[in-house]
Amino acid sequence: MNLTTKINIILISTFSVGLGLGGVYSYWLTEDNALQQVTDQAELIMQEALAVRSYTVNEIRPLLNQYSDGQFHPQTVPAYSATQTANLVRQTRPDYIYKEAVFNPTNPRDKATPEEERIINQFIADPNLKKLSGSQGTGAERSLYISYPIKITNPKCLACHSTPEAAPAAMRAIYGDKGGFGWQLDEIVGTQMVVVPYKLPAELARKTFYSFLVSLGLIFLVLFVVINVALRKLVLKPVTVLTRMADEVSKGNLREKEIEVKGKDEIADMSRSFNRMRRSVIKIVQILKKTQAQAKAKN
C-alpha cells in the first residue's frame, strides 16, 4: 500500500467520522432553527390579528355605528375582522391557520374542538397565563400552535353576548339566539390560535440539512483534491526523485546531476543532505580509485 493510499484512507475515515458527528449536531441545530423560524412567523400573524381586532373595536365599529341602517354588519365584530384578514394572509402563507375557538360561539365555525377546549381550560385555570405554545395531534396530523386567551375586558362586547334580548335583532336574525350569550365581564371564553402543520418546520429543517451535507461534501471533495495535488507535488515527487537518485548511487552511477533544491522545508533539507552525501560518496570513490592507481604503479 503506497503513501497516497494510506493518506487517502486517513482522510476518508476522518471525514466520515466528522460528517457523522457534524450531521447529528447540524440536524438538531437546523430543526431547532426551523421551529424558531416557523414560531416567529406564527407570532407575527398572531400580532397582526390582535392589531386588526383592536383597530376594528376602536375605529371601524364606532364609524359604522354612526351610520346605522338597521342591518348587522359582521365587519364590526373583531373576531370576524381578524379571521377574514388572516384568511387573506393565508393566500401567501397557506400553512399558517388562524382561528378563534370559543366554548359558546355566536358563529358555529368558531366552536372549539376538544383539544382547543383543553387549551382554553388552561387559561381559565391560570388567569395570569398570557400565552401557550406547543404541539397537538399525532402522526401526520401533528401541528404546532401559539395560543392567546380571549378575555372579555370591554363592557361593550356584552351588548352582543350578554342575553339574546340585549343583542341586536339583525345579529340574531343571522346567527340565531342559541350561541354566544351568557358571557361575563373578565371571563375567558375562548382562545386565539395560530396553527402550523409540523411538516412545515420538518421540511424546512430537512432542506437546510441536505444543503449543509451537500456543501460539506463539496468542501471535502475540494480539500481531497487539493491535498492530493499538494501531496504529489510537495512530497511524493521529491521523494521519488530521491529514491531514483539513491538507487543510481547504489549501482555506482555517479554521473547524474545533483538534485535541484528549492525552498527551506523538510523535503528540501533532506535533498540537500542527499546531495552532500552523494558528493562525499564521489570523493570517496575518487580517493579509492586514486589509491588503486598508485598501488598498481608501485607494482
Stockholm file with secondary structure:
# STOCKHOLM 1.0

chainA/1-299         MNLTTKINIILISTFSVGLGLGGVYSYWLTEDNALQQVTDQAELIMQEALAVRSYTVNEIRPLLNQYSDGQFHPQTVPAYSATQTANLVRQTRPDYIYKEAVFNPTNPRDKATPEEERIINQFIADPNLKKLSGSQGTGAERSLYISYPIKITNPKCLACHSTPEAAPAAMRAIYGDKGGFGWQLDEIVGTQMVVVPYKLPAELARKTFYSFLVSLGLIFLVLFVVINVALRKLVLKPVTVLTRMADEVSKGNLREKEIEVKGKDEIADMSRSFNRMRRSVIKIVQILKKTQAQAKAKN
#=GR chainA/1-299 SS CCHHHHHHHHHHHHHHHHHHHHHHHHHHHHHHHHHHHHHHHHHHHHHHHHHHHHHIIIIIHHHHHHTCCSCCCGGGSHHHHHHHHHHHHTTTCTTCEEEEEESSCSSGGGBCCHHHHHHHHHHHHCTTCCCEEEEESCGGGCEEEEEEEEECCCGGGHHHHSCTTTSCHHHHHHHCSSSSCCCCTTCEEEEEEEEEETHHHHHHHHHHHHHHHHHHHHHHHHHHHHHHHHHIIIIIHHHHHHHHHHHHHHTTCCCSCCCCCCSSSHHHHHHHHHHHHHHHHHHHHHHHHHHHHHHHHHC
#=GC SS_cons         CCHHHHHHHHHHHHHHHHHHHHHHHHHHHHHHHHHHHHHHHHHHHHHHHHHHHHHIIIIIHHHHHHTCCSCCCGGGSHHHHHHHHHHHHTTTCTTCEEEEEESSCSSGGGBCCHHHHHHHHHHHHCTTCCCEEEEESCGGGCEEEEEEEEECCCGGGHHHHSCTTTSCHHHHHHHCSSSSCCCCTTCEEEEEEEEEETHHHHHHHHHHHHHHHHHHHHHHHHHHHHHHHHHIIIIIHHHHHHHHHHHHHHTTCCCSCCCCCCSSSHHHHHHHHHHHHHHHHHHHHHHHHHHHHHHHHHC
//
